[in-house]
Amino acid sequence: MRERAPVHEDRHAGSPLQHQRDDLTLFSILAVLLRHRRLLVTVPLVTLAAAITVLLVRGRTYCADSTFKPEVSEGSDSRLSGVAAQFGLMIPGAPLGDPVRYYSELATSREVLEQVVNSRYRVHTGEGPADTLVGTYLDLYRIPKRTGQARMRLALAKLRSQVIVTNNREAGLVYIRTLAKWPDLAAQMNRRILDLLNEGNQERRQSKAAAERRFVEGRLQEARKDLDAAESEVARFLQGNRRYQDSPMLTLEYAQLQRRVELHQQVHTTLALSYEQARIDEVRNTPLLILIDRPEGSTQRYGSRAKDAMIWFLIGCVLAVLGAMASEYLAARRQGEAPDFAEFRREAGAALRGIGLGGRTKRG
């Protein structure tokens, strides 16, 4: 009789036992969730109720948007650098570098936000003439009256969450979005930030022009003295050498003196032009921010209550599932390692009693 060759079966690929284990794993997870069904229902509902309460208490939020393009005038900077380079000097007050990034950071700086907080606003909260609030940001949002610094820190922390600044460095644009409880306040805060940026830009430009004027003025006086001295040398030469053309050496000396006079004249003319331009820049008050989109008329509702509530409900569901799995895991650990867990409880209780946090021990 022929012996049949043994048939090797793959116990891992597609075996009924493997499918049974997978089914048991799935059913065990469902069983865990069903055992903690109260937790799965309670936590999402409580989270949803808390989210709805917070959204209703906080009220609606409005936003106002603005867009501007910083226009940096490099004429004054390059002119001053060129004049200073002629004399081997460096003038403080470097250019802005990246103006888009500069104004993006400046819009949320402490100095700007503090002025926004301390500014007074007139806000219409309704359609009636009596529905109007007047006051600073501290008054309108009822920041608790603590010490001056503590109150300002609370206001700045709240305001920073309401000012969103983004930019497009390729296009050279800066976008400012302000959030507030009322449409008027959102637009006015946005406008106030733009005004502060423009005022700071003008002050910076005027202070730099004043520094340039003082520098050029000093160099202009020195250049005038040098020019006068060179012209005096030419005059003395001509008085002592009326027929210098007959001598090649005297002709060469006169040419050297004349070139020195021309050089001093060029320096004096350059400094004189720079001085007049610096005087003009010192009093110039034209804005250097090109406003693309104004905040007025741009206010609209920000966010959606239904969407926010749904997000918090989903977060509650995730927390409930994680809590059920964690509870089941801890229960399994207690059953699988009962002696170790009991010893842990004894040691933890002793440690708590040692620091005065545990209950009183019973006396024998």
ZAKE-537080 format. One record per residue: x, y, z of N, C-alpha, C, CB in turn. Coordinates in steps of 0.001 Angstrom, whole numbers, padded with zeros to 6 digits, always signed. Glycine has a CB too. Layout:
XYZXYZXYZXYZ...
//
This chain:
+000841-001187+000000+000000+000000+000000+000882+001246+000000-000955+000001+001221+000447+002193-000772+001209+003446-000812+000835+004311+000378+000956+004210-002135+001882+004904+000946+001644+005830+002069+001410+007227+001516+002848+005831+003072+000404+007822+002059+000083+009202+001640+001077+010184+002277-001388+009580+002041+001485+011107+001449+002408+012137+001966+001673+013040+002933+003022+012975+000810+002337+013368+003997+001665+014253+004975+001375+015625+004373+002532+014414+006244+000232+016116+004690-000207+017436+004186+000062+018465+005257-001726+017433+003790+000867+019468+004881+001196+020550+005840+000177+021670+005659+002673+021093+005627-000514+021940+006704-001534+023004+006676-000964+024268+007308-002836+022558+007423-001310+025352+006701-000895+026651+007250-001852+027031+008358-000859+027758+006146-001322+027018+009568-002186+027318+010721-002414+028813+010915-001583+026737+011983-001685+029613+010154-001782+031061+010403-002585+031777+009330-000395+031673+010488-002552+031253+008105-003230+031973+007025-004632+031433+006854-002446+031859+005703-005583+032220+007209-006982+031897+006949-007546+030786+007789-007144+031545+005547-006950+030456+008915-007490+029386+009760-008724+029871+010490-006437+028895+010767-009658+028943+010770-010862+029349+011509-010536+029890+012884-011814+028181+011643-009475+029348+013508-009132+029827+014851-008698+031285+014819-008022+028963+015462-007958+031640+013733-007508+033024+013648-008696+033962+013483-006524+033202+012486-009657+033617+012641-010855+034449+012488-011626+034527+013786-011754+033906+011380-011612+033425+014533-012341+033433+015792-011688+034396+016770-012405+032022+016391-010322+034422+016765-009652+035360+017664-009942+036803+017282-008149+035116+017660-009927+037064+015947-010238+038422+015513-011646+038820+015923-010079+038549+014003-012589+037889+015759-013966+038195+016156-014055+038431+017654-014912+037059+015747-013339+037610+018411-013367+037792+019862-012769+039131+020255-012616+036660+020560-011719+039553+019567-011127+040854+019878-012103+041978+019586-009838+041062+019085-012775+041930+018470-013751+042946+018134-014904+042935+019122-014265+042742+016721-015411+041726+019444-016531+041650+020384-016102+042058+021785-017114+040236+020408-014831+041798+022137-014381+042213+023470-014351+043739+023582-012983+041630+023775-013938+044386+022493-013950+045857+022517-015368+046374+022633-013282+046431+021257-016289+045787+021884-017687+046209+021972-018248+045938+023365-018534+045490+020909-017830+044805+023959-018304+044498+025309-017805+045526+026312-017855+043097+025729-016535+045950+026139-015998+046988+027035-016798+048272+026912-014516+047263+026726-017116+048648+025702-017881+049884+025505-019285+049758+026071-017950+050242+024021-019887+048585+025924-021233+048403+026470-021226+048400+028000-021840+047099+025950-020177+047843+028599-020098+047854+030055-019972+049273+030601-018920+047012+030523-019395+050143+029792-019225+051540+030223-020140+052456+029411-017742+051988+030070-021347+051982+029132-022261+052763+028293-022684+054066+028963-023494+051939+027955-022782+054047+030287-023138+055298+030959-022059+056361+030750-023356+055056+032462-020804+055929+030854-019706+056865+030611-019712+057375+029171-018365+056198+030922-020020+056472+028217-020041+056860+026817-021157+057836+026495-020172+055646+025955-022204+057819+027291-023321+058740+027062-023143+060019+027873-024656+058068+027422-022671+059864+029093-022607+061014+030000-021536+062011+029583-022343+060547+031420-020324+061531+029304-019218+062452+029012-019477+063297+027763-017923+061670+028838-019893+062739+026621-020170+063603+025464-021287+064607+025729-020534+062755+024264-022337+064162+026439-023438+065093+026707-023009+066214+027639-024628+064350+027307-022222+065870+028661-021736+066910+029578-020806+067875+028840-021002+066274+030788-019939+067331+028002-019043+068192+027220-019821+069094+026282-018053+067347+026422-020840+068533+025630-021668+069343+024731-022409+070426+025488-022663+068464+023983-022962+070081+026652-023681+071080+027450-022751+072188+027922-024351+070419+028654-021540+071820+028351-020585+072833+028795-020165+073734+027637-019352+072167+029420-019962+073122+026455-019568+073926+025302-020672+074898+024898-019211+073023+024124-021914+074420+024895-023035+075303+024546-023161+076437+025553-024354+074508+024478-022980+076113+026831-023070+077149+027867-021996+078214+027668-022939+076524+029268-020769+077771+027411-019678+078723+027210-019925+079574+025972-018337+077987+027088-020404+078951+024890-020662+079703+023662-021767+080728+023852-021029+078756+022532-022798+080353+024629-023888+081295+024869-023450+082435+025774-025082+080578+025479-022658+082118+026786-022193+083165+027691-021221+084100+026973-021523+082547+028934-020337+083529+026176-019373+084354+025456-020037+085207+024397-018315+083487+024822-021130+084752+023856-021830+085518+022832-021190+085376+021470-021881+086967+023214-021693+086120+020524-021180+086063+019167-019856+086811+019066-022201+086644+018182-019087+086397+018104-017796+087030+017850-017777+087558+016419-016624+086030+018088-017268+088782+016262-017191+089410+014954-015721+089688+014630-018035+090722+014911-015423+089754+013357-014057+090012+012915-014047+091130+011884-013418+088736+012334-012952+091857+011851-012712+092909+010858-011339+092676+010252-012812+094342+011495-011234+092829+008939-010004+092528+008223-009478+093764+007499-010233+091390+007229-008162+093845+007421-007510+094911+006663-006244+094352+006031-007185+096139+007573-005836+094972+004941-004637+094559+004209-003867+095812+003825-004999+093707+002940-002556+095784+004038-001735+096919+003637-000394+096415+003110-001527+097897+004822+000248+097308+002383+001559+097013+001798+002539+098063+002298+001503+096994+000225+003558+097669+003034+004541+098660+003500+005414+099141+002349+005422+098067+004616+005513+100440+002226+006352+101052+001193+007556+101671+001884+005560+102127+000359+008699+101055+001732+009911+101519+002394+010677+102408+001429+010788+100326+002870+010943+103625+001874+011710+104565+001053+013185+104358+001321+011299+106037+001340+013884+103850+000317+015307+103582+000468+016182+104763+000056+015681+102373-000340+015553+105839-000429+016364+106956-000890+017166+107595+000219+015499+107984-001534+016500+107846+001349+017183+108477+002459+018267+107590+003018+016207+108837+003538+017982+106288+003151+018964+105360+003709+020191+105257+002815+018342+103978+003904+019965+105078+001512+021100+104934+000609+021881+106231+000493+020632+104485-000764+021180+107370+000536+021858+108648+000428+022744+108888+001639+020847+109777+000276+022206+108598+002829+022981+108795+004046+024157+107823+004099+022089+108624+005282+023930+106577+003707+025017+105599+003722+026109+105999+002737+024487+104194+003389+025691+106515+001576+026692+106924+000587+027510+108111+001057+026022+107260-000727+026855+109077+001686+027586+110239+002190+028542+109830+003298+026614+111313+002700+028066+108971+004220+028913+108538+005320+030082+107700+004819+028099+107749+006335+029837+106892+003764+030902+106042+003245+032029+106866+002639+030349+105079+002206+031717+108040+002137+032756+108879+001569+033789+109296+002605+032142+110100+000939+033341+109342+003874+034242+109749+004942+034626+108586+005842+033611+110843+005763+034281+107363+005426+034656+106189+006197+033928+106079+007508+036110+106197+006449+032669+106531+007586+031893+106534+008822+030672+105645+008661+031471+107970+009207+030149+105167+009796+028925+104376+009838+027889+105131+010651+029184+102963+010438+026678+105232+010107+025608+105960+010773+024633+104974+011378+024888+106909+009796+024258+105125+012691+023277+104211+013278+021918+104399+012648+023183+104415+014783+021133+103317+012699+019795+103364+012111+019769+102636+010798+019335+104798+011918+019914+101322+010859+019945+100521+009634+018561+100416+009040+020508+099125+009907+018447+100015+007778+017127+099822+007176+016346+098729+007886+017263+099484+005699+015087+098634+007546+014200+097705+008227+014513+096250+007920+012785+097999+007859+015223+095961+006858+015434+094569+006474+014229+094092+005683+015671+093670+007718+013495+093147+006252+012272+092646+005634+011100+093443+006187+012086+091113+005895+010545+094396+005436+009475+095238+005984+008208+094459+006294+009152+096349+005020+007913+093403+005525+006696+092622+005778+006782+091949+007144+006480+091561+004667+007906+091317+007402+008075+090668+008698+008150+091697+009829+009335+089798+008693+008772+092829+009563+008890+093875+010583+007524+094364+011039+009710+095048+010049+006654+094695+010085+005337+095206+010450+004433+094105+010999+004679+095861+009245+004648+092870+010585+003877+091767+011159+004193+091597+012642+004163+090461+010405+005462+091706+012998+005848+091606+014402+005445+092850+015176+007348+091379+014525+005555+094007+014543+005228+095257+015227+003744+095339+015558+005635+096450+014371+002884+094771+014713+001439+094850+014941+001015+094127+016212+000693+094271+013756+001762+093123+016635+001420+092379+017854+002431+092636+018969+001346+090877+017558+003202+093694+018858+004171+094010+019896+003456+094572+021123+005222+095011+019373+004129+094525+022239+003540+094996+023493+003234+096490+023444+004476+094697+024659+004123+097267+022838+003920+098709+022788+002645+099065+022020+005129+099390+022144+002426+098406+020892+001228+098689+020085-000026+098211+020803+001333+098017+018698-000003+097002+021343-001194+096457+021998-001555+097235+023256-000979+094991+022345-000577+097740+023979-000901+098546+025158-001650+099817+024770+000377+098905+025926-001252+100439+023679-001973+101629+023225-003368+101271+022727-001188+102339+022119-003521+100105+022129-004864+099662+021731-005736+099452+022957-004789+098363+020904-005175+098888+024013-005928+098662+025247-006344+099982+025885-005097+097840+026237-005452+100961+025886-005733+102232+026563-006527+103210+025710-004445+102878+026982-006767+102910+024444-007548+103813+023588-009029+103731+023950-007340+103467+022090-009744+104808+023696-011171+104864+023971-011955+104582+022691-011562+106239+024559-013047+103849+022853-013866+103431+021724-015327+103787+022004-013706+101907+021457-016040+104003+020933-017486+104241+021004-018159+103131+020201-017879+105679+020450-018838+102238+020910-019347+101003+020317-020865+101006+020369-018779+099760+021046-021488+100700+019238-022941+100540+019165-023268+099066+019390-023505+101041+017784-023957+098793+020469-024335+097409+020781-025730+097055+020293-024253+097176+022270-026461+098006+019794-027815+097768+019280-028170+098829+018267-028849+097751+020421-029418+098812+017845-029860+099777+016842-030345+101074+017454-030952+099182+016004-030689+101086+018741-031185+102288+019389-030063+103247+019750-031964+101924+020624-030389+104536+019881-029344+105511+020247-028784+105277+021643-029895+106922+020161-029575+104663+022515-029090+104415+023868-028197+103195+023960-030246+104257+024803-028192+102376+022931-027369+101157+022944-025956+101485+022487-027988+100057+022036-025264+102234+023306-023909+102668+022975-023033+102562+024211-023905+104117+022423-021859+102017+024033-020872+101919+025100-019656+102753+024735-020470+100446+025355-019139+103470+025718-017967+104316+025524-016955+103964+026605-018341+105840+025567-015742+103686+026204-014707+103368+027179-013518+102716+026524-015255+102470+028260-012542+102385+027335-011356+101715+026849-011621+100219+026725-010165+101981+027777-010643+099524+026211-010754+098067+026104-010927+097453+027481-009515+097472+025405-010268+098014+028476-010395+097513+029847-011824+097643+030343-009447+098262+030783-012474+098758+030011-013850+098988+030466-014846+098125+029700-014220+100464+030313-014682+098028+028397-015654+097303+027586-015653+095810+027897-015370+097524+026110-014485+095255+028174-014406+093824+028483-014379+093553+029987-013169+093221+027835-014521+094602+030773-014622+094475+032221-013475+093643+032799-015959+093850+032596-012281+094055+032454-011096+093398+033000-011054+093671+034504-009783+093903+032293-010848+092658+035324-010853+092862+036792-009879+093953+037204-010498+091554+037522-010336+094797+038118-009514+095921+038576-008557+095450+039662-010402+097078+039101-007394+095049+039236-006325+094698+040159-005263+095799+040095-005714+093293+039817-004047+095437+040433-002980+096403+040274-002804+096735+038795-001667+095869+040875-002169+097874+038520-002063+098314+037131-001384+097309+036232-001325+099602+037066-000283+096736+036677+000451+095787+035849-000326+094488+035658+001809+095494+036466-000948+093982+036745-001697+092729+036630-002895+092902+035701-002166+092248+038018-003579+094029+035790-004732+094261+034921-004301+094387+033461-005485+095524+035359-003174+095044+033241-002687+095179+031878-002262+093823+031318-001520+096167+031824-001664+092970+032143-001274+091644+031660-002493+090828+031259-000473+090897+032730-003568+090918+032038-004790+090196+031673-005365+090724+030358-005838+090315+032793-005359+092043+030209-005902+092633+028981-005053+092262+027768-005986+094161+029114-003737+092272+027922-002862+091927+026799-003013+090462+026410-001403+092227+027150-003159+089588+027421-003337+088166+027116-004623+087936+026325-003358+087336+028413-005676+088661+026683-006951+088514+025960-006871+089135+024571-008099+089161+026754-006214+090290+024485-006150+090983+023200-005279+090228+022206-005618+092399+023388-004210+089586+022671-003345+088842+021753-004091+087697+021078-002130+088298+022497-005071+087126+021787-005870+086075+021165-006891+086635+020184-006577+085262+022228-007075+087953+020177-008051+088574+019292-007410+089302+018114-008901+089534+020073-006103+089309+018047-005401+089961+016936-004626+088883+016175-004435+091103+017452-005006+088665+014938-004384+087640+014093-003701+088352+012927-005447+086588+013577-002376+088191+012832-001593+088856+011786-000936+087789+010926-000521+089820+012397-001180+087853+009639-000540+086971+008665+000057+087835+007559-001557+085929+008080+000841+087223+006685+001469+088003+005624+001724+087128+004413+002780+088632+006112+001965+087798+003327+002374+087182+002067+003663+087877+001646+001247+087302+000950+004783+087244+001951+006058+087901+001736+006373+088048+000249+007163+087130+002429+005863+087148-000578+006121+087270-002018+005405+088494-002596+005668+085991-002758+004173+088714-002153+003430+089880-002633+003714+091130-001813+001947+089591-002614+004376+090970-000655+004674+092117+000197+003456+092664+000903+005301+093200-000610+002504+091800+001295+001262+092232+001928+001197+091726+003360+000043+091738+001130+000550+092516+004201+000325+092159+005601-001185+092191+005847+001091+093139+006581-001710+091119+006471-003141+091009+006748-003348+091070+008265-003734+089683+006150-004290+091894+008686-004614+092032+010100-006089+091705+010284-004287+093469+010623-006373+090783+011200-007746+090432+011561-007917+090643+013061-008083+088953+011159-008952+091384+013436-009248+091637+014837-010614+091044+015176-009210+093158+015146-010700+090431+016346-011933+089813+016832-012462+090606+018013-011698+088335+017228-013784+090708+018110-014401+091441+019207-015846+090983+019366-014332+092972+018963-016444+091388+020493-017836+091032+020765-018809+091833+019916-018150+091239+022229-018356+093025+019452-019237+093894+018679-018566+094250+017358-019590+095176+019477-019343+094407+016303-018746+094743+014991-017978+096055+015014-019830+094818+013927-018539+097082+015684-017866+098380+015724-016509+098287+016411-018739+099406+016437-016450+097545+017482-015195+097435+018219-014130+096715+017391-015419+096699+019544-014518+095685+016670-013550+094970+015830-012955+095893+014770-014215+093759+015158-013806+096694+014119-013313+097612+013087-012457+098721+013685-014482+098220+012316-012870+099248+014840-012115+100342+015451-010761+099874+015968-012914+100959+016588-010689+098678+016534-009398+098158+016983-008467+097932+015795-009586+096848+017769-009011+097438+014690-008203+097230+013502-007666+098556+012974-009017+096517+012423-008522+099558+012931-008101+100872+012478-007058+101469+013409-009297+101799+012370-007225+101251+014711-006278+101794+015677-004882+101177+015485-006780+101544+017112-004823+099880+015213-003540+099235+014963-002876+099823+013718-003724+097716+014804-003666+100047+012653-003108+100641+011435-002578+102044+011697-004163+100682+010328-003319+102837+012471-002868+104196+012786-001575+104173+013597-003958+104957+013558-001493+103251+014541-000285+103169+015364+000923+102747+014534-000493+102186+016519+000714+101828+013602+001815+101421+012735+002287+102583+011866+001392+100243+011854+001331+103355+011369+001691+104490+010522+002388+105581+011322+000451+105056+009840+001880+105842+012554+002511+106855+013398+003930+106441+013778+001674+107096+014663+004098+105165+014121+005437+104698+014445+006376+104782+013258+005383+103285+014950+005835+104546+012070+006650+104640+010866+007088+106077+010618+005881+104107+009658+006164+107018+010811+006504+108419+010611+007526+108891+011642+005247+109283+010681+007338+108493+012894+008293+108895+013926+009678+108334+013636+007818+108434+015307+009719+107082+013204+011014+106482+012884+011677+107216+011733+010852+104998+012539+010883+107514+010700+011458+108184+009537+011914+109594+009887+010445+108230+008393+011121+110318+010673+011491+111682+011030+012700+111715+011953+010321+112388+011686+012766+110783+012909+013926+110754+013803+015186+110393+013027+013702+109751+014953+015059+109511+012056+016212+109153+011242+016632+110316+010361+015904+107929+010388+015654+111052+009828+015982+112224+009014+016636+113306+009856+014725+112777+008335+016194+113441+011110+016814+114430+011994+018266+114059+012284+016024+114549+013309+018513+112754+012521+019893+112315+012746+020744+112547+011506+019930+110830+013139+020150+112306+010339+020889+112541+009097+021176+114019+008920+020107+112007+007890+020195+114862+009231+020409+116307+009062+021542+116801+009969+019107+117085+009369+021549+116320+011216+022600+116767+012127+023981+116307+011643+022332+116240+013548+024035+115090+011157+025316+114576+010661+025779+115362+009432+025197+113077+010319+024880+115521+008457+025250+116200+007216+025578+117666+007485+024117+116088+006178+024871+118252+008443+025136+119654+008759+026568+119843+009267+024132+120164+009804+027001+118924+010135+028378+119018+010618+029396+118804+009518+028610+118015+011715+029142+117800+008668+030065+117554+007567+030036+118688+006541+029729+116231+006891+028885+119339+006390+028789+120442+005431+029648+121624+005882+027321+120884+005261+029658+121890+007169+030508+122976+007676+031986+122666+007460+030236+123217+009169+032367+121414+007722+033760+121040+007506+034118+121105+006014+034025+119626+008059+033186+120653+005153+033452+120706+003716+033579+122147+003233+032342+119988+002941+032807+123048+003829+032907+124455+003452+034254+125036+003848+031783+125258+004095+034739+124662+005008+036063+125139+005443+037161+124592+004540+036335+124732+006906+037042+123303+004187+038048+122725+003285+038030+123402+001914+037811+121218+003123+036821+123711+001434+036718+124372+000127+037307+125783+000190+035242+124429-000338+037031+126496+001258+037591+127851+001403+039119+127792+001474+037023+128546+002672+039629+126801+002213+041093+126702+002314+041709+126387+000963+041494+125626+003335+041078+125489+000188+041617+125162-001136+041567+126368-002060+040844+123996-001758+040470+127127-002029+040378+128317-002876+041390+129380-002447+038956+128894-002830+041665+129466-001155+042661+130434-000687+044054+130067-001186+042654+130513+000847+044348+128777-001220+045644+128360-001743+045785+128726-003219+045834+126855-001551+044714+128562-003979+044754+128936-005394+044959+130448-005541+043451+128497-006109+044264+131200-004693+044403+132660-004777+045832+133090-004444+043406+133355-003824+046420+132499-003397+047793+132851-003043+048772+132449-004154+048189+132179-001719+048513+131309-004767+049383+130876-005863+049325+131853-007029+048990+129475-006335+048127+132297-007394+047990+133205-008524+048602+134566-008222+046523+133364-008897+048495+135015-006948+049102+136300-006605+050628+136247-006687+048671+136723-005205+051205+135115-006357+052658+135020-006404+053200+134538-007726+053129+134123-005338+052337+134035-008576+052808+133503-009867+051826+133927-010975+052944+131930-009814+051965+135188-011373+051033+135713-012368+051303+135111-013746+051127+137241-012432+052546+134733-014054+052872+134173-015354+053326+132710-015182+053976+135022-016055+052432+131909-014457+052788+130519-014198+052751+129669-015471+051851+129930-013155+052088+130184-016542+052004+129414-017772+053372+129242-018432+051043+130082-018735+054313+130135-018104+055632+130044-018733+056488+128956-018099+056351+131383-018641+056073+128439-016963+056846+127411-016261+056052+126117-016197+057224+127881-014837+056620+125029-016719+055884+123748-016650+055629+123289-015221+056652+122667-017390+056559+123508-014307+056383+123085-012920+055257+123860-012248+057683+123265-012138+055227+125187-012493+054160+125993-011910+052806+125637-012514+054449+127480-012109+052801+125328-013790+051541+124908-014425+051027+123615-013802+051735+124721-015946+051918+122673-013552+051518+121411-012912+051013+121656-011495+052698+120420-012886+051686+122534-010768+051235+122838-009395+049862+123486-009401+052241+123760-008684+049635+124395-010349+048322+125044-010434+047227+124027-010767+048344+126163-011496+047524+123088-011651+046532+122059-011992+046181+121211-010772+047058+121159-013126+047192+120889-009948+046923+120127-008738+046044+120909-007771+048225+119739-008061+046336+122165-007600+045518+122997-006714+044088+123116-007244+046146+124397-006560+043948+123236-008543+042614+123380-009138+041800+122090-008982+042731+123755-010631+042460+120938-009147+041749+119670-008957+041298+119518-007496+042652+118477-009370+042110+119993-006567+041712+119926-005160+040487+120796-004898+042871+120362-004252+040436+121941-005529+039263+122816-005378+038021+122146-005967+039509+124187-006065+038157+121534-007122+037007+120872-007757+036504+119710-006902+037386+120366-009163+037419+118962-006292+037008+117858-005438+036215+118354-004231+038227+117070-004976+036714+119397-003603+035996+119958-002448+034655+120554-002873+036854+121036-001751+034597+121101-004076+033320+121623-004562+032306+120500-004753+033518+122381-005878+032723+119356-005281+031820+118221-005463+031305+117703-004112+032534+117091-006229+032208+117571-003159+031794+117106-001830+030823+118094-001203+033019+116908-000912+031131+119375-001335+030248+120398-000748+028879+120378-001414+030876+121801-000881+028844+120212-002729+027551+120176-003422+026731+118957-003005+027762+120169-004943+027371+117792-002902+026668+116569-002481+026101+116718-001080+027611+115358-002534+026906+117269-000176+026440+117454+001205+025316+118487+001272+027607+117888+002112+025398+119513+000470+024348+120532+000481+023018+119954+000011+024746+121720-000402+023052+119123-001044+021824+118482-001512+021263+117517-000469+022082+117740-002824+022140+116740+000168+021696+115807+001205+021118+116553+002403+022859+114913+001654+021699+117679+002728+021203+118466+003852+019796+118997+003581+022154+119625+004145+019570+119502+002402+018236+120016+002066+017211+118887+002031+018263+120744+000708+017591+117721+001500+016664+116601+001463+016357+116107+002873+017234+115463+000613+017337+116091+003746+017112+115667+005136+016172+116629+005846+018448+115574+005900+016285+117903+005576+015364+118880+006184+013938+118640+005715+015794+120322+005843+013778+118252+004459+012437+117956+003942+011886+116690+004587+012467+117803+002405+012721+115648+004670+012261+114382+005264+011942+114533+006742+013316+113295+005078+012605+115471+007414+012392+115635+008847+010991+116128+009161+013410+116593+009420+010379+116864+008259+009037+117401+008490+007984+116701+007631+009020+118898+008208+008378+115702+006855+007415+115022+005985+006528+114112+006829+008143+114204+004875+005233+114150+006582+004279+113327+007335+003402+112477+006426+003403+114210+008203+003841+112240+005210+003055+111391+004309+003175+109936+004744+003523+111560+002835+002068+109175+004731+002112+107773+005187+002884+106898+004214+000692+107220+005366+003531+105878+004778+004264+104915+003966+003596+103552+003956+005682+104785+004468+002383+103465+004462+001621+102223+004420+000541+102358+003352+000996+101891+005816+000630+101551+002344-000367+101570+001274-001512+100653+001690+000253+101122-000105-002651+101234+002003-003802+100475+002490-004540+099867+001307-004752+101374+003326-004593+098554+001280-005274+097837+000202-006749+097625+000551-004584+096479-000066-007016+097053+001721-008392+096816+002191-008573+097516+003530-008698+095278+002322-009607+098332+003624-009889+099060+004855-010708+098186+005804-010637+100379+004551-010524+098382+007122-011312+097579+008068-012777+097996+008134-010708+097674+009445-013058+099258+007825-014441+099720+007857-015264+099004+006787-014506+101247+007655-016367+098423+007222-017250+097720+006305-016880+096272+006062-017278+098427+005019-015874+095787+006737-015445+094399+006525-015890+093462+007643-013940+094341+006394-016627+093969+008622-016986+093140+009771-017990+092063+009363-017566+094009+010905-017819+090892+009960-018714+089775+009713-018637+088815+010896-018355+089054+008383-019585+087861+010917-019596+086846+011971-018349+085985+011866-020867+085970+011885-017784+085651+013016-016583+084820+013055-016927+083490+013701-015432+085526+013826-016693+082419+012971-016950+081088+013505-018422+080718+013438-016468+080999+014932-018736+079481+013868-020102+078953+013877-020335+078218+015192-020351+078006+012659-021412+078550+015882-021708+077888+017152-021995+076408+016953-022893+078560+017836-022741+076081+015913-023065+074672+015668-021804+073865+015381-024052+074542+014497-020904+074433+014601-019666+073726+014283-018811+073546+015525-018880+074475+013208-018701+074613+016331-017905+074505+017552-018502+073489+018514-017793+075865+018235-019837+073489+018651-020475+072522+019543-020272+071093+019060-021962+072819+019665-020340+070863+017755-020120+069522+017220-018681+069057+017468-020433+069493+015717-017728+069983+017334-016330+069618+017586-016139+069200+019038-015393+070792+017244-016735+069940+019963-016603+069593+021381-017337+068292+021703-017139+070731+022260-018448+068023+021006-019146+066754+021214-018264+065581+020773-020487+066740+020443-017596+065722+019641-016691+064664+019186-015518+064488+020141-016176+064974+017780-015028+065599+020671-013948+065499+021661-014432+064744+022894-013437+066906+022059-015680+064996+023326-016244+064269+024448-016366+062777+024171-017590+064833+024797-016736+062432+022933-016821+061009+022575-015454+060340+022652-017405+060843+021164-014448+061002+022159-013098+060436+022217-012647+060270+023660-012106+061324+021452-012910+061271+024493-012526+061167+025905-013270+060035+026596-012795+062487+026631-014543+059838+026253-015319+058764+026870-014753+057398+026485-016798+058863+026457-014422+057212+025215-013851+055932+024774-012506+055688+025457-013682+055910+023232-011665+056699+025522-010370+056548+026192-010551+056250+027675-009523+057813+026012-011525+056897+028304-011778+056624+029714-012262+055207+029947-012786+057599+030258-013137+054702+029059-013626+053326+029200-012490+052322+029026-014740+053044+028178-011642+052532+028022-010524+051624+027813-009534+051669+028964-009819+051954+026517-009279+052864+029500-008355+052979+030624-008920+052310+031867-008045+054445+030912-010212+052470+032109-010835+051830+033269-010772+050313+033157-012290+052285+033415-011028+049806+031946-010976+048369+031748-009547+047839+031907-011524+048010+030370-008592+048599+031443-007187+048170+031569-006765+048119+033030-006256+049119+030786-007141+049135+033799-006773+049151+035214-007450+048016+035967-007142+050495+035849-008712+047720+035608-009403+046607+036267-008714+045282+035956-010878+046551+035830-008267+045105+034698-007564+043879+034343-006229+043777+035066-007348+043811+032838-005550+044889+035230-004276+044870+035940-004481+044515+037410-003572+046229+035813-005558+045019+037976-005822+044696+039389-006116+043212+039566-007002+045529+039923-006839+042631+038620-007162+041208+038727-005954+040330+038416-008312+040857+037788-005128+040728+037446-003990+039905+037058-002825+040001+038019-003535+040286+035695-002701+041115+038687-001591+041299+039615-002133+041749+040962-000568+042325+039064-003015+040934+041530-003653+041288+042800-002653+041465+043918-004654+040238+043190-001686+040564+044141-000741+040764+045249+000092+042029+045073+000183+039558+045374+000582+042243+043862+001382+043441+043634+000570+044705+043835+001967+043425+042239-000677+044693+043334-001528+045863+043488-001855+046125+044954-002812+045687+042690-002094+045043+045706-002384+045205+047132-001169+045781+047863-002795+043851+047760-000001+045289+047500+001209+045832+048118+001400+047299+047760+002435+045025+047688+001080+047651+046490+001172+049050+046078+000220+049930+046884+000871+049183+044586-000987+049433+047111-001954+050208+047886-001459+050406+049304-003321+049518+047895-000889+049358+049888-000380+049498+051262+000755+050517+051325+000105+048137+051798+001694+050429+050375+002814+051357+050389+002354+052794+050112+003860+050931+049359+001406+052950+049166+000891+054290+048878+000160+054869+050068-000034+054257+047673-000633+054028+050764-001326+054512+051955-000359+054914+053047-002271+053459+052476+000702+054122+053218+001690+054472+054240+002397+055778+053899+002715+053348+054398+002689+055961+052601+003356+057199+052207+002456+058406+052418+003792+057125+050750+001177+058264+052116+000245+059378+052310+000051+059696+053783-001101+059060+051670-000016+058635+054602-000146+058895+056044+001112+059536+056600-000447+057597+056802+002261+059207+055989+003508+059789+056466+003582+061286+056241+004669+059125+055795+002919+061790+055174+002942+063240+054908+001659+063904+055370+003156+063512+053415+000815+063131+056078-000388+063731+056659-001562+063834+055747-000083+065052+057145-001556+063099+054615-002671+063170+053686-003595+061957+053788-002153+063298+052277-003143+060883+054411-003972+059699+054500-004894+059750+055707-003109+058465+054559-005771+058755+055799-006691+058695+056929-005981+058218+058184-007869+057778+056613-006646+058307+059292-006069+057852+060558-006053+056333+060613-006855+058422+061754-004959+055798+061125-004823+054352+061265-005530+053897+062530-003335+053935+061293-006088+052715+062486-006795+052178+063630-005790+051577+064629-007828+051116+063178-005994+051894+065865-005151+051378+066912-005631+050027+067357-005103+052327+068074-004666+049111+067554-005034+047792+067956-005353+047706+069437-003952+046846+067611
//
